[in-house]
Amino acid sequence: MRKFKYLIYSYLNFAVRLHHIIYLVNGDYGMKKVDYEELEYLNKFNKEIQIVFTKVDNVNHYNNINYLTEATNYIKTLRNVRSEIFLTSSKYFLFFNIK
């Protein structure tokens, strides 16, 4: 696992043509500790990061709002993370803007 992470981080660090990272979060569970840690680390690469919540149709509306509120409060502290969060499922596609 360490070698794989090293490979990915090396690519992100030296890929000059890569300008945007899409970070997928399982919408069933919201952002976990590992997601926060990864976003902190990815933020150091100075590439634009877009967060996408997947499988949001599996979660009730109340939990979706809680997950989004928690995520938006956190990403305001990271300079390379875009302010909108995309919500996807097999049934629909939306985006949530925190401005």
Backbone as a printed PyTorch tensor [residue, N CA C, xyz], in Angstrom:
tensor([[[  0.8170,  -1.1930,   0.0000],
         [  0.0000,   0.0000,   0.0000],
         [  0.8620,   1.2590,   0.0000]],

        [[  1.9470,   1.2390,   0.7470],
         [  2.8430,   2.4040,   0.7910],
         [  3.4390,   2.7060,  -0.5710]],

        [[  3.8250,   1.6570,  -1.2940],
         [  4.4140,   1.8580,  -2.6180],
         [  3.3890,   2.4730,  -3.5710]],

        [[  2.1570,   2.0230,  -3.4520],
         [  1.0940,   2.5590,  -4.3080],
         [  0.8550,   4.0320,  -3.9910]],

        [[  0.7850,   4.3780,  -2.7120],
         [  0.6150,   5.7750,  -2.3130],
         [  1.7740,   6.6240,  -2.7940]],

        [[  2.9760,   6.1120,  -2.6500],
         [  4.1620,   6.8280,  -3.1050],
         [  4.0800,   7.0780,  -4.6070]],

        [[  3.6570,   6.0750,  -5.3550],
         [  3.5230,   6.1980,  -6.8070],
         [  2.5200,   7.2850,  -7.1710]],

        [[  1.3740,   7.2840,  -6.5110],
         [  0.3390,   8.2900,  -6.7890],
         [  0.8210,   9.6820,  -6.4080]],

        [[  1.3950,   9.8250,  -5.2470],
         [  1.8620,  11.1400,  -4.8020],
         [  3.0000,  11.6510,  -5.6740]],

        [[  3.8620,  10.7670,  -6.1370],
         [  4.9270,  11.1800,  -7.0410],
         [  4.3410,  11.6910,  -8.3450]],

        [[  3.3570,  10.9860,  -8.8520],
         [  2.7010,  11.4150, -10.0810],
         [  2.0530,  12.7860,  -9.8960]],

        [[  1.3300,  12.9630,  -8.7960],
         [  0.6650,  14.2380,  -8.5480],
         [  1.6720,  15.3750,  -8.4010]],

        [[  2.8030,  15.0850,  -7.8450],
         [  3.8090,  16.1090,  -7.6200],
         [  4.5010,  16.5450,  -8.9110]],

        [[  4.7440,  15.6010,  -9.8200],
         [  5.5440,  15.9060, -11.0050],
         [  4.7440,  15.9970, -12.3020]],

        [[  3.4590,  15.7320, -12.2720],
         [  2.6430,  15.7910, -13.4910],
         [  2.3190,  17.2470, -13.8160]],

        [[  3.0390,  17.8040, -14.7700],
         [  2.8480,  19.2190, -15.0980],
         [  1.5220,  19.4790, -15.7840]],

        [[  1.0310,  18.5560, -16.5180],
         [ -0.2300,  18.7530, -17.2430],
         [ -1.4620,  18.5080, -16.3760]],

        [[ -1.2670,  17.9430, -15.2210],
         [ -2.3770,  17.6730, -14.3210],
         [ -2.6800,  18.9370, -13.5260]],

        [[ -3.8870,  19.4640, -13.7080],
         [ -4.2530,  20.7030, -13.0420],
         [ -5.3990,  20.5360, -12.0590]],

        [[ -6.0510,  19.3930, -12.0810],
         [ -7.2880,  19.2260, -11.3250],
         [ -7.3390,  17.8110, -10.7530]],

        [[ -7.6990,  17.6900,  -9.4920],
         [ -7.8650,  16.3910,  -8.8380],
         [ -9.3320,  16.2590,  -8.4540]],

        [[ -9.9370,  15.1450,  -8.7930],
         [-11.3120,  14.8770,  -8.3800],
         [-11.2500,  13.8650,  -7.2460]],

        [[-11.7620,  14.2690,  -6.0900],
         [-11.7200,  13.4270,  -4.9020],
         [-13.1190,  12.8880,  -4.6330]],

        [[-13.2720,  11.5740,  -4.7160],
         [-14.5710,  10.9280,  -4.5310],
         [-14.7680,  10.5390,  -3.0710]],

        [[-15.9570,  10.8580,  -2.5620],
         [-16.3220,  10.5130,  -1.1870],
         [-17.5830,   9.6690,  -1.2420]],

        [[-17.5970,   8.5580,  -0.5380],
         [-18.7850,   7.7120,  -0.4860],
         [-19.8790,   8.4530,   0.2840]],

        [[-20.9420,   8.8100,  -0.4120],
         [-22.0310,   9.5650,   0.1880],
         [-22.8030,   8.8070,   1.2490]],

        [[-22.6730,   7.4940,   1.2730],
         [-23.3500,   6.7030,   2.3050],
         [-22.8250,   7.0400,   3.7010]],

        [[-21.5600,   7.4070,   3.7760],
         [-20.9160,   7.6040,   5.0730],
         [-20.4000,   9.0230,   5.2980]],

        [[-20.3850,   9.8550,   4.2790],
         [-19.8190,  11.1910,   4.4220],
         [-18.3070,  11.1140,   4.5110]],

        [[-17.6930,  12.2330,   4.8530],
         [-16.2390,  12.2680,   4.9350],
         [-15.7660,  11.6830,   6.2660]],

        [[-14.7960,  10.8130,   6.1710],
         [-14.2070,  10.1660,   7.3440],
         [-12.8500,  10.7820,   7.6420]],

        [[-12.2430,  10.3620,   8.7120],
         [-10.9430,  10.8890,   9.1260],
         [ -9.9140,  10.7430,   8.0110]],

        [[ -9.9250,   9.6120,   7.3380],
         [ -8.9600,   9.3760,   6.2630],
         [ -9.1710,  10.3690,   5.1120]],

        [[-10.4160,  10.7530,   4.8490],
         [-10.6920,  11.7310,   3.7970],
         [-10.1130,  13.0950,   4.1610]],

        [[-10.2850,  13.5000,   5.4060],
         [ -9.7250,  14.7750,   5.8540],
         [ -8.2010,  14.7650,   5.7580]],

        [[ -7.5990,  13.6630,   6.1550],
         [ -6.1400,  13.5550,   6.0920],
         [ -5.6420,  13.6080,   4.6570]],

        [[ -6.3240,  12.8960,   3.7630],
         [ -5.9240,  12.8870,   2.3550],
         [ -6.0820,  14.2670,   1.7220]],

        [[ -7.1690,  14.9510,   2.0280],
         [ -7.3640,  16.2930,   1.4740],
         [ -6.2990,  17.2610,   1.9750]],

        [[ -5.9190,  17.1330,   3.2300],
         [ -4.8310,  17.9570,   3.7670],
         [ -3.5570,  17.7190,   2.9640]],

        [[ -3.2810,  16.4550,   2.7040],
         [ -2.0520,  16.1200,   1.9790],
         [ -2.1410,  16.5470,   0.5180]],

        [[ -3.2670,  16.2760,  -0.1340],
         [ -3.4390,  16.6510,  -1.5390],
         [ -3.3780,  18.1600,  -1.7290]],

        [[ -3.8060,  18.8980,  -0.7490],
         [ -3.7900,  20.3530,  -0.8210],
         [ -2.3690,  20.8950,  -1.0030]],

        [[ -1.3700,  20.1390,  -0.5700],
         [  0.0290,  20.5680,  -0.6660],
         [  0.5660,  20.5330,  -2.0950]],

        [[ -0.1220,  19.8500,  -3.0050],
         [  0.3580,  19.7310,  -4.3820],
         [  0.0100,  20.9380,  -5.2520]],

        [[ -0.7160,  21.8800,  -4.7020],
         [ -1.1240,  23.0880,  -5.4330],
         [ -1.8700,  22.7790,  -6.7320]],

        [[ -2.7060,  21.7800,  -6.6860],
         [ -3.5960,  21.4490,  -7.7970],
         [ -5.0240,  21.6740,  -7.3070]],

        [[ -5.8830,  22.0990,  -8.2080],
         [ -7.2730,  22.3370,  -7.8270],
         [ -7.9490,  21.0060,  -7.5000]],

        [[ -8.6910,  20.9760,  -6.4060],
         [ -9.3360,  19.7400,  -5.9490],
         [-10.8470,  19.9310,  -5.9720]],

        [[-11.5300,  18.9920,  -6.5940],
         [-12.9950,  18.9930,  -6.6490],
         [-13.4960,  17.7990,  -5.8500]],

        [[-14.3770,  18.0380,  -4.8920],
         [-14.9520,  16.9460,  -4.1010],
         [-16.2620,  16.5100,  -4.7370]],

        [[-16.4420,  15.2070,  -4.8680],
         [-17.6610,  14.6270,  -5.4200],
         [-18.1870,  13.5800,  -4.4380]],

        [[-19.3980,  13.7780,  -3.9600],
         [-20.0570,  12.7770,  -3.1190],
         [-20.7990,  11.8120,  -4.0370]],

        [[-20.5470,  10.5270,  -3.8960],
         [-21.2090,   9.5120,  -4.7200],
         [-22.3100,   8.8260,  -3.9120]],

        [[-23.2010,   8.1440,  -4.5850],
         [-24.2570,   7.3240,  -3.9660],
         [-25.1590,   8.1090,  -3.0180]],

        [[-25.4190,   9.3650,  -3.3130],
         [-26.2100,  10.1780,  -2.3890],
         [-27.6880,   9.7970,  -2.3720]],

        [[-28.1490,   9.0230,  -3.3350],
         [-29.5480,   8.5910,  -3.3140],
         [-29.7890,   7.5080,  -2.2720]],

        [[-28.7270,   6.8890,  -1.7540],
         [-28.8670,   5.8460,  -0.7350],
         [-29.0220,   6.4140,   0.6740]],

        [[-28.8300,   7.7180,   0.8240],
         [-28.8270,   8.3590,   2.1400],
         [-30.0430,   9.2660,   2.2480]],

        [[-30.6400,   9.3320,   3.4490],
         [-31.7860,  10.2220,   3.5940],
         [-31.3420,  11.6810,   3.5420]],

        [[-32.2740,  12.5580,   3.2650],
         [-32.0010,  13.9790,   3.0460],
         [-31.3130,  14.6180,   4.2570]],

        [[-31.7400,  14.2810,   5.4380],
         [-31.1690,  14.8430,   6.6620],
         [-29.6740,  14.5250,   6.7790]],

        [[-29.3060,  13.2720,   6.5250],
         [-27.8940,  12.8830,   6.5910],
         [-27.0750,  13.5630,   5.5040]],

        [[-27.6480,  13.6960,   4.2980],
         [-26.9460,  14.3970,   3.2230],
         [-26.5890,  15.8150,   3.6420]],

        [[-27.5350,  16.5090,   4.2460],
         [-27.2940,  17.8880,   4.6690],
         [-26.2210,  17.9350,   5.7550]],

        [[-26.2660,  17.0050,   6.6890],
         [-25.2340,  16.9500,   7.7420],
         [-23.8550,  16.6990,   7.1510]],

        [[-23.7470,  15.7410,   6.2110],
         [-22.4690,  15.4230,   5.5860],
         [-21.9330,  16.6210,   4.8090]],

        [[-22.8170,  17.3020,   4.0890],
         [-22.3930,  18.4650,   3.3040],
         [-21.9660,  19.6270,   4.1930]],

        [[-22.7050,  19.8750,   5.2450],
         [-22.3540,  20.9650,   6.1610],
         [-20.9990,  20.7110,   6.7970]],

        [[-20.7750,  19.4950,   7.2280],
         [-19.4960,  19.1340,   7.8370],
         [-18.3540,  19.3040,   6.8310]],

        [[-18.5680,  18.8400,   5.6120],
         [-17.5240,  18.9310,   4.5810],
         [-17.2490,  20.3810,   4.1930]],

        [[-18.2920,  21.1750,   4.0230],
         [-18.0920,  22.5650,   3.6040],
         [-17.3890,  23.3860,   4.6710]],

        [[-17.6960,  23.1400,   5.9230],
         [-17.0000,  23.8480,   6.9950],
         [-15.5130,  23.5200,   6.9880]],

        [[-15.1930,  22.2980,   6.6530],
         [-13.7970,  21.8860,   6.6330],
         [-13.0560,  22.4410,   5.4120]],

        [[-13.6620,  22.3430,   4.2310],
         [-12.9210,  22.7290,   3.0250],
         [-12.6980,  24.2290,   2.9060]],

        [[-13.3950,  25.0060,   3.6980],
         [-13.1270,  26.4450,   3.7040],
         [-11.7110,  26.7390,   4.1790]],

        [[-11.1160,  25.8200,   4.9120],
         [ -9.7670,  26.0270,   5.4420],
         [ -8.6860,  25.6380,   4.4390]],

        [[ -9.0570,  24.9750,   3.3520],
         [ -8.0730,  24.5100,   2.3660],
         [ -8.1300,  25.3930,   1.1210]],

        [[ -7.0130,  25.9280,   0.7170],
         [ -7.0280,  26.9010,  -0.3750],
         [ -7.2150,  26.2960,  -1.7590]],

        [[ -6.8600,  25.0470,  -1.9750],
         [ -6.9410,  24.4550,  -3.3150],
         [ -8.2200,  23.6680,  -3.5710]],

        [[ -9.0780,  23.5740,  -2.5790],
         [-10.3290,  22.8160,  -2.7490],
         [-11.4090,  23.7710,  -3.2380]],

        [[-12.0870,  23.3770,  -4.3100],
         [-13.1510,  24.2170,  -4.8670],
         [-14.3110,  24.3150,  -3.8800]],

        [[-15.0310,  25.4240,  -3.9580],
         [-16.0900,  25.6780,  -2.9850],
         [-17.3570,  24.8770,  -3.2520]],

        [[-17.5440,  24.3840,  -4.4700],
         [-18.7460,  23.5940,  -4.7270],
         [-18.4540,  22.1040,  -4.5700]],

        [[-19.4630,  21.4040,  -4.1090],
         [-19.3710,  19.9530,  -3.9570],
         [-20.4110,  19.3370,  -4.8830]],

        [[-19.9810,  18.4010,  -5.7030],
         [-20.8990,  17.7280,  -6.6170],
         [-21.4990,  16.5120,  -5.9310]],

        [[-22.7840,  16.3000,  -6.1670],
         [-23.5060,  15.1540,  -5.6180],
         [-23.9310,  14.2770,  -6.7790]],

        [[-23.5890,  13.0090,  -6.7160],
         [-23.9320,  12.1090,  -7.8100],
         [-24.6040,  10.8480,  -7.2800]],

        [[-25.3750,  10.2500,  -8.1380],
         [-25.9820,   8.9540,  -7.8620],
         [-26.3320,   8.3370,  -9.1980]],

        [[-26.8730,   7.1660,  -9.1610],
         [-27.3000,   6.5400, -10.4120],
         [-28.5510,   7.2130, -10.9650]],

        [[-29.2250,   8.0230, -10.1340],
         [-30.4840,   8.6390, -10.5400],
         [-30.3600,  10.1130, -10.9090]],

        [[-29.4110,  10.8320, -10.2890],
         [-29.3150,  12.2680, -10.5750],
         [-27.9130,  12.8040, -10.3080]],

        [[-27.7090,  14.0550, -10.7340],
         [-26.4430,  14.7570, -10.5460],
         [-26.7550,  16.1900, -10.1320]],

        [[-26.1970,  16.6360,  -9.0270],
         [-26.4110,  17.9960,  -8.5160],
         [-25.0910,  18.5810,  -8.0780]],

        [[-25.0870,  19.8730,  -7.7840],
         [-23.9190,  20.4080,  -7.1130],
         [-24.3600,  21.3690,  -6.0280]],

        [[-23.5320,  21.4570,  -5.0210],
         [-23.8140,  22.2560,  -3.8290],
         [-22.7050,  23.2830,  -3.7110]],

        [[-23.0640,  24.5570,  -3.7510],
         [-22.0690,  25.6170,  -3.6970],
         [-22.1190,  26.2700,  -2.3260]],

        [[-20.9590,  26.4460,  -1.7110],
         [-20.9200,  26.9730,  -0.3400],
         [-20.6420,  28.4640,  -0.2610]],

        [[-20.6230,  29.1500,  -1.3600],
         [-20.3300,  30.5920,  -1.3160],
         [-21.3810,  31.3630,  -0.6050]]])
